[in-house]
Amino acid sequence: MSWLFGAFLIAHGLVHAAIWLAPASDDVPFDVRHSWLLGELGSSTTVVALAAAAVFVVAGIAFLAGAPWWPGVLLAASLISLALLLVTFTPWWLLGVGIDVALAAVALRELWT
């Protein structure tokens, strides 16, 4: 069953990439390139999202491979993603924020044990 966790991390990263690489559309209820705090951010949010995606994929592969450093990578991915979601916050991100907080807690628990 532990392979599900690794697959989830990889899928979570791919979802980040899919959301931020999707073309802008008037049909969606939010703009991933706009920050409630900083205004229009343009492609910089895409760069951060792709970084988070890549780090989540690495964390998932590292977990599946049994690499001892996967918790540190997962913590980094979660914090990058959480920062991105908070800067571009919309109520649509509540589930993502919860997932990132939970993943960071898992990573911290593994790092401290």
URJO-V15105 format. One record per pair of residues at least 12 apart in sequence whose C-alpha atoms are under 6 Angstrom apart, sorted by the first residue. I is the first residue (numbers start at 1). J is the second residue. If there is no record, write none. Layout:
I&J  I&J
This chain:
6&60  6&63  6&64  9&56  9&60  10&56  10&57  10&60  13&53  13&56  13&57  14&53  16&49  16&53  17&50  17&53  20&46  33&45  35&87  35&88  52&77  52&80  52&81  55&77  56&77  59&73  59&74  71&107  75&104  75&107  78&100  78&104
